[in-house]
């Protein structure tokens, strides 16, 4: 019971920060580039542990444990959209992403 109270309290305390992150609009190409470089396109913690080519176990992505994960991913997506739609940049090459990596953010 105390764990759920702590989680609820953390969510209440983080709500203003979530709302602030969601309201950020990207209107500068330099900031958009920095955000795309700083925020990874995929969870960097997901791993397959292999020995001699045999998969022993899989470490699932832990990013969703971050209480601000959705807002941060959304900020990166806004940056990519700004670079592509407003600046006319080819974001698949510019940011080192494969086209398939971009589809994760559109669903």
C-alpha positions, -999 to +999 in steps of 0.1 A: +000+000+000+028+025+008+044+018-027+012+029-044+010+060-022+046+069-032+040+063-069+008+085-067+027+112-049+055+111-075+030+113-103+013+143-087+046+161-082+057+154-118+025+165-135+035+202-139+067+191-155+049+167-178+025+195-189+054+219-194+072+194-216+041+187-236+036+225-243+071+230-257+070+240-293+100+235-315+107+266-337+145+266-339+165+242-360+196+243-337+175+233-307+157+206-328+191+192-338+203+191-302+172+174-290+174+148-318+210+140-308+204+140-271+172+119-270+179+085-285+155+070-311+152+038-292+157+026-256+194+022-252+191-004-224+174-032-243+198-060-249+201-096-259+227-114-239+244-140-261+272-165-255+288-183-285+259-171-307+232-185-284+208-161-267+208-166-230+183-140-220+168-107-230+169-075-210+136-056-219+136-018-225+136+000-192+128+034-206+091+031-198+100+031-161+110+067-166+079+087-155+086+114-182+093+089-211+063+097-232+069+135-230+106+131-239+099+108-269+072+133-279+097+162-278+121+143-300+092+136-324+083+173-325+119+181-333+120+156-361+088+169-376+101+205-374+133+195-392+114+176-419+083+197-424+095+233-417+132+231-425+129+205-453+157+184-440+160+147-447+158+135-412+165+098-420+201+107-430+206+138-409+200+121-376+213+087-385+179+070-385+166+043-407+131+050-420+118+021-400+131+038-368+108+068-375+077+047-378+080+039-340+072+075-332+042+078-355+021+050-340 
